[in-house]
Amino acid sequence: MVAKRFALLFFVFTLLSTACQGEDTRIHIKFKDAQGLVTRDRVISQGQKIGEVAQVKYTSYGDFLVDVVVPERFRDRLTDRSRFYLIDDPDREGKKAVEVVQQGAPGKPLDDGATVVGSSKIDDMINELMAEMHKGLGQLEAQYQELLDSLKKLPESEEVKRLQEEFQKLLENMKKEGKAAREKFKKEILPKLEKELDRLKEKLKELGREKEVEPLEINLEELKKI
């Protein structure tokens, strides 16, 4: 009888312990490109592992759906103000990771099973730059300097193709801007972009990959003509 009571108490204790631990949160993240991300790659936030990739699936829409699982104790990192990036895992050479970054004030926690859209840091940088241009030219040069700094990491982060797409967006948006914005762009920003592309081309030339820059050079020539 005592043994049965002990077994029952142990069973109840196990159930309570499991309930207190909570369940994992699983969310789905849409990315344009998986960039080599695979199952079991890490999910990190503030330099700490908070979960892992459960599945990477190519969709009929031509993008990728990445399922990540995060334990209950890190659920507060997953909010409607979180940004989701694909990065090189800083602690695992040759591996990718999903980085979760909080934007501004704390947001509302995401529901289990929620679907969100991931992005690249260059995407966000360009979008912020465009928003700033529409508000005024006050911080335009600082925003472009961030973009130029990111160019220095392109060979390692494999973002040449993505940057070409963003240059095309920049070209389309600059065509819509006023004369003052275009003149400032040509005089102060364009020479810096050209200098950085020259530096990038020289670096890639050492690796026999200088042709990767040719599409960017074409975009740069188009920007000169606006």
N, C-alpha and C positions, 0 to 999 in steps of 0.2 A: 504493500500500500504506500509506504514511504517512497519507494522507488518510482511509483507511478506519479506521485505528487511532484517529486523532483523533476521528472521528465516533462510534466505539464508546465511547471514553472520555467524550466529552461526553454521550452517552446515559446511561451509567452514573452520571455525576455528577448529571445531572438527576433520575434516579430516587432517588438517595441524598438529594438536597436536599429532594425532595418528602416522602420518608419522615421526614426529621428534622423537618420543619415540622408533621407530624401532620395529622390530619383534623379538620374541624369537628365539634362536638357539637350535635346537634339534639334538643331536648326539646319536649314538648307540655304546655301549661299550660291548665287549665280555669278559665274565669272566668264569673261569673254574667252579666256585661255587658261588652261590648267597649269601651264608652264612646268610640267613634270611632277606636279603634286600627286602623291599616291596615298593609298590607305595606310593608316598608322603614322603618317606624318603628324607633327605636333601643331597644336593650337596654342599660341603664346600671347601674353598680355603683360606689359610692363616688365619684359624680360623673364617672365615666369611661365612655365607650362601650365595651362589651365584645362587642357583637353586634348583630343586627337581627332584626326580625320577618319570617319567611318566608311565613307564611300565617295568615289569620284566617277561621275557618269556623264557621258556626252549625250546631249539632247538633240531632238529633231529640229530644234531652232538654231543649231549651229553654235551653241554655247555649252558650258559645263555646269553641272549641278553638283556642288560639294556638300556632303553631309558631315557635320561635325558634332561631336558629343562632348559636353562639358558637365562635370560633376556639380551637384547642388551648391557646394561651398563657393563655387566661382560663378554662380548664375548672375550675380550682380554686374558682371562684366558684359553681359549680353543685354543691351538696351536699344531702344529706338534711336539713340544718339551714338551708337557704336559704329565705327567704320571697320570694314574687313578688307585686309590687303593680303596678296600673295607676296612672300618675301623669301630670300635665301635664309635658311635656318642658321642663326648665328652660332649655334653650338654643335651643329651636325653638318660637316662639310659635304657638299654635293646634294644636300637635301633641301626641300622646300618646306615652308610652314605657312600657316594662316595667322596673321597678326591681327589682334583686336585692339583698336585704339578708341578711347573715349573722346568725344567732341563736346566741349563746353560743359554745361551743368549736367548733373545726373539725369538720366532719362528713365522712361518706363520700361520695366523688364520685358523681354520678348517672351512670347508664349512658346511652350514646347511645340515643335513642328512648324514654327514660323519660317517663312521664306524671305530672305533679304538679298539685296544686290551688292556684290563686292565690287571693288574698284582698284585702280592702281594709284599710287601716290602722285604720279605725274598727271593722271586724269584729274585728280582733285586740285592739283596745283594750277592746271590750266583753267578749270572752272572758277576757282577763286580769283584768278587773274582777270577773267572775263567780267566777273561781277564787279571787281574793283574798277575796271575801265568804264563801266556804265555809271558808276557813282562819281568818278572823277579820276584825275591823273596823279593824285597825291602820292600813292604808294606804288605806282606802276613800276618804277625802276627796281625797287626792292623785291617785288614779286618776280620780275624777270631774272634777278640775280639768283634767286632760289632755283629757278629753272636751269640756269647756266650751271649752278653747282651740281644739279642732278645729272647733267650731261657727263660729268667726269666719271660717273659710275656706270655708264651705259654698257661698256664691254662686259663687265661682270654681271650685271643684272639682266642682260638680254632684252633691253627695252628699245632697241633701235627701231624696230618695226612699229612699236606703239608710239614712239615719239614722232615718227613720220605721219601717223594718223592725226596726232595732236597738232602738228604743224599745219596740216590741211585745215583743221578746224580754225586755227589761228588766222590763217589766210582768209577764210570765209568771213570771219568776224571782223577783221581789220578792214575789209572792203566796205563794211557797214558803218565804220566809225567816221567821226568828223575829221576835218583837215588837221586840226590841232593835234589830235591823238596820233594820226598817221605820221605827221612831221616829227613828233617827239619819238615815235617808234623808229623811224628811219635814222634819225640823228644820234640817238642815245642808246638804243637797244640793239638794232640790227648789226652794228659793227661788233658788238660783244658776242652775239650769236655766231657770226662768221668766224671770229677768232677761236671760239670754242670748238666749232666744227673742224677747223684746221688742225687743232690740237688732237681731237678725236681721230681724225683721219691718219695723222702721223702715228698715233699709238696702234691703230688697227693695221697700218701698213707693216709694222714690225711683225705682226702675226699673220700677214698675208691675207687680211680681211678688209682691205681698204674699200672694196666695192660695196660693202654694206652701207657706206656713208653716201653713196651716189644719190639715192632717192631723197635724202635730206638736203643735199646740195641743190637739187632741182627745186625743192620747196623753198629754199632760201632765195634762189633767183626769182621765184614768183613773188616772194614777199618784197623784194627790192623794187618790183614794178608797180606796187599798189599806189 
